[in-house]
Amino acid sequence: MLNKRYLPSITALQCFEAVTRHLSFTRAAEELNLTQSAVSKQVAQLEELLQHLLFRRVRRRLQLTPAGDLYLVEVRKILTQVEMSTHYLRSYGGETEVLRVSTPSTFGARWLVPRLKGWRLRHPHIHLDLCNEQEADDLLQGRSDLAFYFGQGSRPGTECVKLFGEELVAVCAPGCLPEKPFSDPTQLSELVLLQNASRPQAWHDWFDSQGYHTEHSYHGPRFETFYMCIRAAQVGCGVALLPRFLVEEELVEGKLVLAWPYAMPGHDAYYLAYPEHSAEVPKVRDFVSWMLEQIDNPTQV
């Protein structure tokens, strides 16, 4: 358990932060509606707690010490988080439940978000809070209520609902393809192979599954997300290997084209997971049911 002597008050942190902006106890006091002596006392108590001077006077002007500079960065993080948490709670009514859902970023934007249309009308008292995919243990640590992920259908302590598989296709901007069609897929390396950081083996496996090999399968600029790969392919940076469902819109609109007709079936799939102990929680059960409806009725996208 933390010793309370080492937990400064929010007021002390606010006083310190205000003084750093104004470099004046008097002006900080005016901003905070406190007396100058009260602000000075709060900062002095903070310095005593930290056992470091936070300010020094140079030619009658205040300056932050190196320790003060270091502490200011942390204090601003703390005050920002407190403010955000307060606004977060104020935005919900007393009857509202929050459902925290984590998702891979491109999957969330391209597949999940379009399938949330109508959710609020059916479940007005369940407020969705979506965030980018976090750590694998976020569900068990209580940081998320549900999580979408790509992989195998097994995570300790969770129930995993299989949604669908995928197939990987090579796509590029229409203007990138030569007039004379390629005779084999290894020639795609002439266009630059765009790499995805989460699938470092993808190009190698794609070539290998067709009986081809190229020493360039691991070469090319690397992007952290599928969305970055999509944009890079669209603007002509090279050819990207992507799940077909993530680029269906671009293929239909002609913004991207298949650089080679082969589609490689994936061994893994997309899943929706939640902790075993949450299986009967109404808001979790409602969300799982909603997602399964979207799988059964894909025309609602």
N, C-alpha and C positions, 0 to 999 in steps of 0.2 A: 504493500500500500504506500502511495506517495506521502511524504511528509508535507503537511500543509504549509510549513514555513517556507518551502521553496515554490509555492504557487502564488505569484503576485496577483493582485486584484485587476479586474478589467479597467477600473478607474485609473490605476497606476499606469497601465499600458497605454490608455488613451492620453493621459497627461504627457507621458514620454513622447508619444508619436506627434502630438500637437506641438510640443516644444521644438522637436526636430524640424518641423516645417516652418515655424515662425522664427526660430532661434531667439525666442523671447518668452520668458515666463508670463509676462504681463499679457501679451497678445494671445498666448495659449489659454490663459485663464478667461479672457473675454470670449473666446470661441466656445469654451466648455461651460460657461456660466458659473465659474468657480472664482474664488479669490486667488490673488497671486501667491499668497503664502500657502494655500492649500495645494496648488500645483507644485510649488517648490518642495513641499513636504512629501508629496507622493513620489516625486523623482528621487529625493534623498533616500526614502525608504527602499525604493527599487535598487539604488546603488548599494545600499547596505546589504540587501538580500543577495545581490549578484557579486558583491565584494569587488566591484570594478567601478571606476568613475565613468560616467556616460557623457558628461560635458566638461569642458574647461573654458575659462575666460581668457581671451586673448585680446588685448587692447580694448577692454570693456565690452567685448562682443562674445557671445557664446559660440563654441565650436564643438562638434561631436568628436569624441575620442575614437580611436580605432575599435575599442570594445563597443562603443555606442553605435558605430556604423554596422558592426556585425549583428548586434542585437536588434537594430532597427529592421533589418530584413526579416527576421523571424517574427517580430512583433506585428508587422504589417500583414504577414500571412495569417497570424492568429486573429487579428481584428477583422480581416476580410472574411475569414471563415465564419466567425461569429455572426457577422452581418448577413452573410448569405444564408446561414442556417435559420436566422430569425425571419428573413423574408420568405424562406422556403416554408416555414411552418405557418406564417401568416396567410399564405396563399391558399390554404385549404380550410374548408368548413369543418365543423365538428363531426359531421356524418361521413366525411371523406376518408377512404382508405388509400394508402399509397402502395402501388405494386411496382417494385424495382426490377427491371428487366435489363440484363446485359446482352450485348450482341456484337458480333464482328462488325466493324464499321460499314464496309461496302454491302454486306449482306443486309444489314439493318436499313440502309438508305434505299437499296435497290429492291429488296424482296419484302422485308418486314413492314416498313412504313406504309406502302400502298395498301397493305392488308389490314391496317388499323382503322380504315374508314368505317364509320358506323359503330365502333367500339363504345364511344362516349355516350351514344344514344341508348344503347342497350344496358350499359353499366355506368350510369352517371355518378355513382358514388365510389368508383374505383379510378383513381388518378394514376395514369401510367408515368413512370419515371424511367426513361431509356438512357442507357449509357453505353459507351464502347466496352467491348469485351475486356474483363479484368483478369485476375488470376484464377486458376482452376479451382482454388479452394474458397472463392468468394461466397458460393452458395452455403457451404458448411460453416463459414464464419459469419453468416448473416448479413453480408454486405449486398447481396442480391437475393430476390425471391425466386427468380427463374433465370435461366441462361440459355441462349442459343449457342451452339458450337458445332464445329466440323470435326469429325473424327470417328472413333469407335463408340459403339453404344454402351459404354460401361464407365461409370465414374463412381468410386466408392461413396456410399452413403446417400446416393441420389437415385431418383427414378428418371429414366431417359426415354423420351418418346421420339421414335424415328419419324422424320418429316419426309425427306426425299434424298435421292442420290444426285449425282451430277455427271456431266461429261465435259471434257476439256477440248476446246477448239482454238486453233491458231487464227488470230484476226489482225487486220491492219487497216490503215486508211486506204481507200480505193486507189489513190494516186501512187501508192508505194509499189504496186504490183507491176512487173515488167510486161511489155506487150506480148512477148513469147512466154507461155505458161511454163512453170517449173516442171522438170521431168521427175524429180524426187524431192521429198521434203527437206533433205539436208541443205538444199539450196536456199532455204529460208534464212539461213545464217548470213546470207549476203545483205539482208534487210536489217540486221541487228536483232538479236533475240532479247526481248525485254524480260527481265527476271523479277520474280516476286519473292520477297524475303521469307514469306511463310511457306513457300513451296520450292525450296532450292533444288529438289530432284525432278521437278515437273517436266522440264524440257527433255532431260535425259530419258525419263520413263516414256514420254510421248514418242520420241524417236525409236526407242527400244521396242515398244509394243508393235511397231510397224516393221521391225526387222532392220532398222537403220542405226547407224552410229555416226556421230560427228564430234570432233574434239572441241567444237564451239558451244556445246549444249549448256555449259556453265558460264559462258562469257556473255557480257552485256550489262548495261546499267541495271541496278537493282532498286526496286521500289517496295516500300513497306506495305502498301495496301493494294488491293485489286483496283480500287478507284483510280489510284495514281497510274497503274498500268493501262487502264482504259483510256485515260486522258492522254497518256504518252503515245498510245497507238493511234488515237484520233488525230493528233497533230503531226503524225508522220515520223515519230522517233524510231519506229521499228515495228516488229510483229510481237504480239502478246499472246500468251497461252492462258485462256480464261474459262471459267465455268460458263457454259452457253447461256444459262438462265440470267446471268448478270449482264449480258450484252445483247439480249434478244431485241431490245428497243433500238439499239444502234444498228443492228443487222437489218431490221425491218425498214428503218429510215434511210439506209444506205450510207450512214456515217462510218460504218466499219463493214468490211467484207471478209469472207473466209479466205485466208491465204493458202490453205490446203484443205481438201474436203474431209479429211479424217477427223473423227471425234473419239477421243479416248474415254471409255467409261471409268469412273472413279471407283476405288475400292472402299472408300469411306463414305459417310453420308452426313447430312445435317440433322441435328437433334435438338430437342427442347428438354432441358433438365431442370429438376427442382428437388429439394431435400426430401428424403423419405418421410420425415415427420410432418411435411407440409402437404401430403397427398390429399388430405381432407379439408384443408383450409379453403373456404369458399372462393376467395379472390384468385387463388392459384388454380383451383379446379375450373373456374370460369374462363380463365385465360387459355388454359390448355384446350378446353372445348372449342373456344373461338378459333384457335390456330388450326385445329383439326378440321373445322368447317372450311377454312380457307384452302386447305389442301384438297378437300373433296370437291370444292367449287372454285376452281382457278379462274373462271371467267369474271369473277368479281374484282379482279385487279384493276 
